[in-house]
Amino acid sequence: MKRLLLILLLCLGTVPVFAQQDTGTAANEIGETDGILDIPFVDLMIREPQSNQEVALSIQLLLLLTLLSLAPSFLILMTSFLRVSIVLDFIKRALSLQQVPPASLLMGIALFLTLFIMWPVFDQIYTESFKPFADGEIGMEEMYTKAEGPIRYFMYSQLKDHPDNIELFMTMRGLPRPETFADVPTYIVIPAFVLNELTIAFKIGILLYIPFIIIDMVVASVLMSMGMIMLPPVMISMPFKLILFVLVDGWSLLTRQLVMSFM
């Protein structure tokens, strides 16, 4: 045992020596290759702008970063994503489901349904706006104008049967009555479209709730008549809701009606 401890102490005592030797060797190697290895130096400097052009460029970069951070909000508010996501959440609550399907899965389904519904609009924006701009045929302002047109037309197609929301925001802003849709500013169209989508989504949600509420009422009445007051009605009604939803092919029917509501 004493010999083993002596060997361990000798080994521990020699570690710093070897470490110092390795450090010196590494330092010598670095010194020898000092003229060969070039490490880049990054210098970030803050200085006063020399002209108004530099100030304008800084503001444009700031606005661009802001738009990139708000891009998910644009996707939600200016496309079909808002209505689809709300309806899918309604059907989950109507079926009394807590964790299945998960919220992330529903958002993924809503995203791909949005891509399916909005694909003609996105394709038109790419063909008429982004591609000519990338080829150098048009400028930035013309690209923005041509990209704004298809989105405005899509929102108008959902608002033309319900122009009350446009009238509401035009009145609150104090703007004159528009003769055509081209006279309605974009900052009026977007909130009007959002309110319209919320209204339609809630109407669809009410229609989805009605058959499942009837099942809940029937199950609750049967349980009360049997004196089983302590048994939660949701535990009994949920299987019947799922059976009804599967028998009518609920997911296909719901998807079809959602897509057709935008046509």
Residue pairs with C-beta under 8 A, 6 or more apart in sequence:
49 55
49 58
75 81
75 114
76 82
76 85
77 190
77 193
77 194
78 151
78 155
78 190
78 193
79 114
79 117
79 118
79 154
80 113
80 114
80 117
80 118
80 197
80 262
81 110
81 111
81 114
82 194
82 197
82 198
82 201
83 197
83 200
83 201
83 204
83 258
83 261
83 262
84 110
84 113
84 114
84 117
84 258
85 106
85 107
85 110
86 197
86 198
86 201
86 202
86 205
87 201
87 204
87 205
87 208
87 254
87 258
88 106
88 109
88 110
89 106
90 201
90 204
90 205
90 208
90 209
91 208
91 250
91 254
92 101
92 106
94 205
94 208
94 209
94 212
94 241
95 212
95 238
95 241
95 242
95 245
96 212
96 234
96 237
96 238
96 241
97 238
113 255
113 258
113 259
115 122
116 259
117 259
117 262
118 154
121 150
121 151
121 154
124 150
125 146
125 147
125 150
125 151
128 146
128 149
128 150
129 138
129 143
129 144
129 146
129 147
130 143
130 147
132 138
132 143
132 146
133 139
133 140
133 142
133 143
138 146
148 186
152 181
152 186
152 189
155 189
155 190
155 192
155 193
156 181
156 189
157 262
158 193
158 196
158 197
158 200
158 262
159 165
159 166
159 189
159 192
159 193
159 196
160 181
162 196
162 199
165 191
165 192
165 193
165 195
165 196
166 178
166 184
166 188
166 189
166 192
168 192
168 195
169 188
169 191
169 192
170 177
170 178
170 184
170 188
173 188
175 185
175 188
178 184
200 261
204 257
204 258
204 261
208 254
211 244
212 237
212 241
212 244
215 237
215 240
215 241
215 244
216 233
216 234
216 237
219 233
219 236
219 237
219 240
220 233
220 237
223 229
223 231
223 233
223 236
244 250
